Amino acid sequence: MTAQTWRRGLLAGARTSWTLGKVIFPVTVVVTVLRYTPVIDGLTALFAPLMKLVGLPGEAAVVLALGNLLNLYAAIGAMLSMSLTVKEVFLLAVMLSFSHNLLVETAVTRRIGVRVGAAAGMRLGLAFGSAALLNLLWRGGEEPARYGLVPPAVPDLAGDWDAIAWHGIETAFWGVVQMALIVLPLMVGIELLKDLRVVDRLSRLLAPLTRLLGLSERTSLTLLAGLLFGLAFGAGVIIESAREAGFSKRDLYLLTLFLSACHAVVEDTLIFVPLGINVLGLLALRLAVALILTMLLARVWRALEARRAQRPTTYRA
């Protein structure tokens, strides 16, 4: 690793940390303050029935709305201000892994030829379906969650607005610090991968995986871009690869399903480290869901194509 690689990586990390901090800091402060007003209580009561279906409190709707309408960083900023259990934090992390930044990332899938309704439906269905199933199967995790360096929520500050504001600022500050400690080495690592041309080599190594998923081998670069950089950050590679390779409709929908369940595996996994959850378990769950559902869809698609091919062609006189 050269000094130039370190310089590029650290500069990229600093820029990214600054960009993320501008989202996380104000969102954390605002949501922390709102927790001591009737606003969060009103949202909690409004969304409680829906959130109860997946084992979450009503205020979790704020986290999901920020994550889907804005991005993961805004959602995590809101979570850092809430008193949640270990199970609730993990359920939210699972849902946000499948469904976040929905407006931007759905626009990307539309550019490669997948209908908006299908792309959004896949991701929201995965988010709510997986959380409902996990909630039914998981017994335990009721202990309060701890967010690393972030101070725990203080429930008895009602009326002391100076203390509430300071608590929000302190929570936001440590949340940004923890995020920077993750982002800086991540960006240096990405620059190193670029220097070593690892991405090109990995693309060739992914050929067996594309066959396993029922995809054509020419989708390997698109699959790799989505896995490593996500739908938004990898948008350029994904859109250009899809255009140049001329993917079939089947390839497009299988790719979208796989990447809806599992994309940006490095960033979207490490980003949850400050929440204190089992990130390896989260990654394993995303990979398992992506593999199983994509292989099932590929088999169903093949069966439908075979049945369609066997139908006798009728001609009109």
C-alpha positions in Angstrom: 0.0 0.0 0.0 1.5 3.3 -1.1 1.4 6.7 0.6 -0.8 7.8 -2.3 -3.3 5.1 -1.6 -3.5 6.1 2.0 -3.9 9.8 1.0 -6.8 9.0 -1.4 -8.5 6.7 1.1 -8.2 9.1 4.0 -9.4 12.0 1.9 -12.3 10.0 0.6 -13.1 8.8 4.2 -13.0 12.4 5.5 -15.3 13.6 2.8 -17.7 10.7 3.3 -17.6 11.2 7.1 -18.4 14.9 6.7 -21.2 14.1 4.3 -22.7 11.4 6.6 -22.1 13.6 9.7 -24.2 16.4 8.1 -27.1 13.9 8.1 -26.6 12.0 11.3 -25.9 14.9 13.6 -29.0 17.0 13.0 -31.3 14.0 12.7 -30.1 12.6 16.0 -30.4 16.0 17.8 -33.9 16.7 16.4 -35.3 13.2 17.1 -33.7 13.3 20.6 -35.5 16.6 21.4 -38.8 15.4 19.8 -38.8 12.4 22.1 -39.6 14.8 25.0 -42.5 16.4 23.1 -46.0 15.0 22.1 -44.8 14.5 18.5 -43.1 11.1 19.0 -46.0 10.0 21.3 -48.5 10.8 18.5 -46.5 8.9 15.9 -46.1 6.0 18.2 -49.9 5.8 18.8 -50.6 6.2 15.0 -48.2 3.5 13.8 -48.3 1.1 16.8 -50.7 -1.4 15.2 -48.5 -1.8 12.1 -45.3 -1.9 14.0 -46.7 -4.5 16.5 -47.0 -6.9 13.6 -43.2 -7.0 13.3 -42.5 -6.8 17.1 -41.5 -3.1 17.1 -42.8 -0.1 19.1 -44.7 2.6 17.3 -41.8 5.1 17.3 -39.8 2.7 15.1 -41.9 4.0 12.2 -39.8 7.2 12.4 -36.7 5.1 11.9 -38.2 3.2 8.9 -39.5 6.4 7.3 -36.1 8.2 7.5 -34.3 5.1 6.3 -36.6 4.6 3.2 -37.2 8.2 2.3 -33.6 9.5 3.1 -30.9 6.9 3.8 -29.5 4.5 6.4 -27.5 7.2 8.2 -30.6 9.3 8.9 -32.3 6.1 10.3 -29.3 5.2 12.5 -29.2 8.8 13.8 -32.9 8.4 14.9 -32.2 4.9 16.4 -29.3 6.3 18.5 -31.8 8.6 20.2 -34.2 5.9 21.2 -34.4 3.4 24.1 -34.8 0.1 22.3 -34.1 -3.6 23.2 -31.4 -5.7 21.5 -34.1 -7.6 19.6 -35.8 -4.4 18.4 -32.5 -2.9 17.2 -31.7 -6.1 15.3 -35.2 -6.3 13.7 -34.8 -2.7 12.5 -31.3 -3.4 11.2 -32.7 -6.3 9.2 -35.6 -4.3 7.8 -33.3 -1.4 6.9 -30.8 -3.7 5.3 -33.5 -4.9 2.9 -35.3 -1.6 2.4 -33.6 1.8 2.6 -32.9 4.8 0.3 -36.0 3.5 -1.6 -36.6 6.5 -3.8 -33.0 6.7 -5.2 -32.3 2.9 -5.4 -35.7 2.2 -7.0 -34.9 4.8 -9.6 -31.7 2.9 -10.4 -33.5 -0.4 -10.9 -36.0 1.4 -13.2 -33.1 2.6 -15.3 -32.0 -1.0 -15.9 -35.5 -2.0 -17.0 -37.3 -3.2 -13.9 -40.7 -1.8 -13.0 -40.8 0.5 -10.0 -43.7 -1.4 -8.4 -41.8 -4.7 -8.7 -38.5 -3.3 -7.3 -40.1 -1.5 -4.4 -42.5 -4.4 -3.7 -39.5 -6.9 -3.5 -37.7 -4.7 -1.0 -40.6 -3.8 1.3 -41.9 -7.4 1.2 -38.4 -8.7 2.2 -38.2 -6.1 5.0 -41.6 -6.7 6.6 -41.7 -10.4 5.9 -38.3 -11.1 7.4 -39.0 -9.0 10.5 -42.3 -10.7 11.1 -40.8 -14.1 10.8 -37.8 -13.3 13.0 -40.1 -11.8 15.6 -42.1 -15.1 15.8 -39.0 -17.3 16.0 -36.7 -15.3 18.3 -37.3 -15.6 22.0 -35.1 -13.3 24.1 -33.2 -10.1 23.3 -35.3 -8.1 25.7 -32.3 -6.4 27.4 -31.7 -2.7 26.6 -29.5 -2.1 23.6 -26.2 -0.2 24.1 -24.8 1.9 21.3 -21.1 1.7 21.9 -19.7 5.2 22.7 -23.2 6.7 22.5 -24.6 7.6 26.0 -27.8 5.8 26.9 -31.1 7.6 26.6 -32.1 9.6 29.7 -35.9 9.3 30.4 -36.2 11.8 33.2 -35.3 15.1 31.5 -38.8 16.3 30.7 -39.1 20.0 31.0 -35.3 20.7 31.3 -34.8 21.8 27.7 -31.1 22.8 28.2 -30.3 19.3 29.4 -32.4 17.8 26.6 -30.6 19.8 24.0 -27.2 18.9 25.4 -28.1 15.2 25.6 -29.1 15.4 21.9 -25.8 17.1 20.9 -23.7 14.6 23.0 -25.5 11.6 21.4 -25.1 13.0 17.9 -21.4 13.8 18.4 -20.5 10.3 19.5 -22.6 8.8 16.8 -20.7 10.7 14.2 -17.3 9.8 15.8 -18.2 6.1 15.7 -19.3 6.3 12.1 -16.0 8.1 11.1 -14.0 5.3 12.8 -15.7 2.8 10.5 -15.7 4.9 7.3 -12.1 6.0 7.3 -10.5 2.5 7.2 -13.3 1.3 4.8 -12.4 4.0 2.3 -8.7 3.2 2.5 -9.5 -0.5 1.9 -11.5 0.3 -1.2 -8.7 2.4 -2.6 -6.3 -0.5 -2.0 -8.7 -2.9 -3.8 -8.8 -0.5 -6.8 -4.9 -0.3 -6.9 -4.6 -4.1 -6.9 -7.4 -4.5 -9.5 -9.2 -6.9 -7.2 -12.6 -5.9 -8.5 -11.7 -7.2 -12.0 -10.5 -10.5 -10.6 -13.5 -10.9 -8.3 -15.8 -10.3 -11.3 -14.3 -13.4 -13.0 -14.5 -15.5 -9.9 -18.2 -14.7 -9.5 -19.1 -16.8 -12.7 -20.0 -19.9 -10.6 -22.3 -17.9 -8.4 -24.1 -16.4 -11.3 -24.7 -19.9 -12.7 -25.9 -21.1 -9.3 -28.4 -18.2 -9.2 -29.7 -19.0 -12.7 -28.1 -15.9 -14.1 -26.0 -15.6 -17.3 -22.3 -15.2 -16.7 -22.3 -11.7 -18.3 -24.1 -10.4 -15.2 -21.1 -11.0 -13.0 -19.7 -7.4 -13.1 -23.2 -5.9 -12.4 -23.6 -8.4 -9.5 -20.2 -7.5 -8.1 -20.9 -3.8 -8.3 -24.1 -4.1 -6.4 -22.6 -6.4 -3.8 -19.6 -4.2 -3.1 -20.9 -0.7 -3.7 -24.7 -0.9 -3.4 -27.4 0.1 -5.8 -26.9 3.9 -5.3 -23.1 4.1 -5.2 -22.7 1.3 -7.9 -25.4 2.8 -10.0 -23.1 3.9 -12.8 -21.5 0.4 -13.2 -24.9 -1.3 -12.9 -26.7 0.8 -15.5 -23.8 0.8 -17.9 -23.2 -3.0 -17.6 -26.9 -3.7 -18.1 -27.0 -1.4 -21.2 -23.9 -2.9 -22.8 -24.7 -6.6 -22.0 -28.3 -6.3 -23.0 -29.6 -8.5 -20.2 -32.8 -10.6 -20.7 -35.9 -9.8 -18.7 -35.2 -12.8 -16.5 -31.6 -11.7 -15.8 -32.9 -8.2 -14.8 -35.5 -9.5 -12.3 -33.2 -12.1 -10.8 -30.5 -9.5 -10.4 -32.9 -7.1 -8.8 -34.2 -9.7 -6.4 -30.7 -10.7 -5.3 -29.4 -7.2 -4.9 -32.6 -6.1 -3.1 -31.8 -8.6 -0.4 -28.0 -8.3 -0.4 -26.1 -5.2 -1.7 -23.3 -3.0 -0.4 -22.3 -5.9 1.9 -19.2 -4.1 3.3 -20.7 -0.7 4.0 -24.2 -1.7 4.9 -22.9 -4.3 7.3 -20.2 -2.1 9.1 -22.6 0.8 9.3 -24.6 -1.1 11.9 -21.5 -1.7 14.2 -22.2 1.3 16.4 -25.6 -0.2 17.3 -23.9 -3.1 19.0 -25.7 -5.9 17.1 -24.3 -9.1 15.6 -23.4 -7.8 12.2 -22.0 -11.1 11.0 -25.4 -12.7 11.7 -27.1 -9.8 9.9 -24.8 -10.4 6.8 -25.4 -14.2 6.9 -29.1 -13.6 7.0 -29.0 -11.3 4.0 -26.9 -13.6 2.0 -29.1 -16.6 2.8 -32.3 -14.8 1.9 -30.8 -13.5 -1.3 -29.5 -16.9 -2.4 -32.6 -18.9 -1.6 -35.1 -16.5 -3.0 -33.2 -15.9 -6.2 -32.7 -19.6 -6.9 -36.4 -20.3 -6.2 -37.4 -17.5 -8.6 -35.0 -18.8 -11.2 -36.5 -22.3 -11.0 -40.1 -21.0 -11.2 -39.1 -18.7 -14.2 -37.6 -21.7 -16.0 -40.6 -23.9 -15.4 -43.0 -21.2 -16.7 -40.8 -20.6 -19.8 -40.7 -24.4 -20.4 -44.5 -24.6 -20.0 -45.0 -21.7 -22.4 -42.7 -23.3 -25.0 -44.7 -26.5 -24.9 -48.0 -24.8 -25.6 -49.3 -25.5 -29.2 -49.3 -22.5 -31.4 -52.7 -21.7 -32.9 -53.2 -20.0 -36.2 -56.2 -18.1 -37.4 -57.5 -18.8 -40.9 
